[in-house]
Amino acid sequence: MVLEQDARYWNDRYSHGGNSGEGSYNDLEKKVRLDAIARFSEAKTVLDVGCGDISHIADILRLLPKAQYTGIDISSEIVMRNREKKIERCRFGHAQCWTDYAADLVICFDVLYHIIDQAEYDRMLENLDRANGLLIIAYNESAINEPSAKHVIKRRLAPFRNFEEVIIPSENRQKSLYISLGK
């Protein structure tokens, strides 16, 4: 099953010392993302879809002082590590078991182009569209026609909501941050 292959890739990456990837550690991308999150400082619940190694968690909790944070990920390895940190106001779960995307703010950074299987990708878009709160998605469309790694598939983000687009400039690529103020 493709979803199991995706999970195996990320479990292997994390268990061999890898991290969530360049997008999680690029200072300019991080600043643009945190600026967007700061706009929603009254959020009481946050769902981070594809939370990875939570390199940004301290900043999110600082910017959203009233929020309970839930991070979900396909990697059982990273879910276990995140749980072991016992961070106040945070809980973590397996993305495969999560279908309730109800939260004041849903964030999904650098996840969608890692979903290789089209049916799983479509299911994720449906789940994100059901989110009744604010939605922020980081997505890289700038390299659609370039070769990609085995854990990346490049497709255009199909518009399923009315989004404000914020361009995240970078030295080697351009990424977009899509912000929806709800349905």
C-alpha positions as CSV (number, residue, x, y, z in Angstrom):
1,M,0.0,0.0,0.0
2,V,1.3,3.4,-1.0
3,L,0.5,5.1,2.4
4,E,2.5,2.5,4.2
5,Q,5.5,3.2,1.8
6,D,5.1,6.9,2.6
7,A,5.1,6.2,6.4
8,R,8.1,3.8,6.0
9,Y,10.1,6.6,4.2
10,W,9.5,9.1,7.0
11,N,10.0,6.6,9.8
12,D,13.4,5.6,8.2
13,R,14.3,9.2,7.7
14,Y,13.6,10.2,11.3
15,S,15.2,7.0,12.8
16,H,18.4,7.7,10.9
17,G,18.8,11.2,12.2
18,G,16.9,13.1,9.4
19,N,14.6,16.0,10.1
20,S,11.4,17.3,8.6
21,G,13.3,19.0,5.7
22,E,14.5,22.3,4.4
23,G,11.1,24.1,4.7
24,S,11.1,23.6,8.4
25,Y,14.5,25.1,8.9
26,N,14.6,27.9,6.3
27,D,14.6,31.2,8.3
28,L,12.7,33.2,5.6
29,E,10.0,30.5,5.1
30,K,9.7,30.2,8.9
31,K,9.2,34.0,9.3
32,V,6.5,34.2,6.6
33,R,4.7,31.2,8.1
34,L,4.9,32.6,11.7
35,D,3.7,36.0,10.5
36,A,0.6,34.3,9.0
37,I,0.0,32.3,12.2
38,A,0.4,35.5,14.3
39,R,-2.7,37.0,12.5
40,F,-4.8,34.4,14.3
41,S,-3.6,35.0,17.9
42,E,-7.1,34.3,19.3
43,A,-7.2,30.7,18.1
44,K,-8.0,28.3,20.9
45,T,-7.3,25.1,19.0
46,V,-4.6,24.4,16.4
47,L,-4.3,21.3,14.2
48,D,-0.9,20.9,12.5
49,V,-1.3,18.3,9.7
50,G,2.1,16.8,9.1
51,C,3.7,18.3,12.1
52,G,7.0,16.5,11.6
53,D,9.8,17.2,14.1
54,I,7.9,20.3,15.5
55,S,10.9,22.6,14.9
56,H,8.4,25.5,15.1
57,I,6.4,24.5,18.2
58,A,7.9,27.1,20.7
59,D,7.1,29.9,18.3
60,I,3.5,28.7,17.6
61,L,2.8,28.4,21.4
62,R,4.2,31.8,22.0
63,L,2.1,33.4,19.1
64,L,-1.0,31.5,20.2
65,P,-1.0,31.7,24.0
66,K,-4.6,30.5,24.4
67,A,-4.3,27.6,22.0
68,Q,-4.2,23.8,22.5
69,Y,-2.0,22.4,19.8
70,T,-2.6,19.0,18.1
71,G,0.1,17.7,15.8
72,I,-0.6,14.7,13.5
73,D,1.9,12.9,11.3
74,I,2.2,9.8,9.1
75,S,5.4,8.8,10.9
76,S,4.8,6.8,14.1
77,E,8.5,7.4,14.9
78,I,8.1,11.2,15.0
79,V,4.7,11.0,16.8
80,M,6.4,8.9,19.6
81,R,9.4,11.3,19.8
82,N,7.0,14.3,20.0
83,R,4.9,12.7,22.7
84,E,8.1,11.9,24.7
85,K,8.8,15.7,24.9
86,K,5.7,16.2,27.0
87,I,5.1,19.7,25.9
88,E,2.4,21.6,27.8
89,R,-0.7,22.4,25.7
90,C,0.3,19.8,23.0
91,R,-0.8,16.4,22.0
92,F,0.2,14.2,19.0
93,G,-1.5,11.5,17.0
94,H,-1.1,9.4,13.9
95,A,-2.5,11.1,10.7
96,Q,-3.8,7.8,9.4
97,C,-6.3,7.6,12.4
98,W,-7.3,11.3,12.2
99,T,-10.4,12.4,10.3
100,D,-11.7,15.3,12.5
101,Y,-10.0,18.4,11.2
102,A,-12.1,20.7,13.4
103,A,-9.9,23.4,14.9
104,D,-9.8,27.2,15.0
105,L,-6.7,27.1,12.9
106,V,-5.4,24.2,10.7
107,I,-1.9,24.4,9.3
108,C,-0.4,22.1,6.7
109,F,3.1,23.1,5.8
110,D,5.1,21.2,3.1
111,V,2.9,18.1,3.3
112,L,0.7,17.8,0.2
113,Y,3.5,17.4,-2.3
114,H,4.8,14.5,-0.2
115,I,1.6,12.5,-0.7
116,I,2.5,10.3,-3.6
117,D,-0.8,8.4,-4.1
118,Q,-3.5,10.5,-5.9
119,A,-6.4,9.0,-3.9
120,E,-4.7,9.8,-0.6
121,Y,-3.9,13.3,-1.9
122,D,-7.6,13.8,-2.8
123,R,-8.6,12.4,0.6
124,M,-6.3,14.9,2.3
125,L,-7.8,17.8,0.3
126,E,-11.3,16.7,1.3
127,N,-10.2,16.6,5.0
128,L,-8.7,20.0,4.7
129,D,-11.7,21.4,3.0
130,R,-13.9,20.1,5.8
131,A,-11.9,22.1,8.3
132,N,-14.3,24.7,9.6
133,G,-11.6,27.1,10.9
134,L,-8.9,29.1,9.3
135,L,-6.6,27.2,7.0
136,I,-2.9,27.9,6.1
137,I,-1.1,25.7,3.6
138,A,2.5,26.0,2.4
139,Y,2.9,24.5,-1.0
140,N,5.7,24.5,-3.6
141,E,4.4,24.7,-7.2
142,S,7.4,26.5,-8.7
143,A,9.2,23.4,-9.7
144,I,6.4,21.4,-11.3
145,N,8.4,20.4,-14.4
146,E,11.7,19.7,-12.5
147,P,12.8,16.2,-11.5
148,S,11.9,15.4,-7.9
149,A,12.9,13.1,-5.1
150,K,11.1,9.8,-4.7
151,H,9.1,11.2,-1.7
152,V,7.8,14.2,-3.7
153,I,5.2,14.4,-6.4
154,K,4.6,17.8,-8.1
155,R,1.1,18.8,-9.0
156,R,-0.8,22.0,-9.0
157,L,-2.7,22.7,-5.8
158,A,-6.4,22.5,-6.9
159,P,-8.3,25.5,-5.6
160,F,-10.9,24.3,-3.2
161,R,-11.4,27.5,-1.2
162,N,-11.0,31.2,-1.5
163,F,-7.3,31.7,-0.6
164,E,-5.1,34.7,-0.1
165,E,-1.7,33.8,-1.6
166,V,1.5,34.9,0.0
167,I,4.7,34.2,-2.0
168,I,7.7,33.0,0.0
169,P,10.8,34.0,-2.0
170,S,13.8,31.8,-1.7
171,E,17.2,31.5,-3.3
172,N,16.5,28.3,-5.2
173,R,12.8,28.0,-5.4
174,Q,9.5,29.8,-4.8
175,K,6.8,28.5,-2.5
176,S,3.4,29.9,-1.8
177,L,1.6,30.2,1.5
178,Y,-2.2,29.9,1.0
179,I,-4.4,31.4,3.7
180,S,-8.2,30.8,3.9
181,L,-10.3,32.7,6.4
182,G,-12.8,29.8,6.6
183,K,-15.5,28.6,4.3
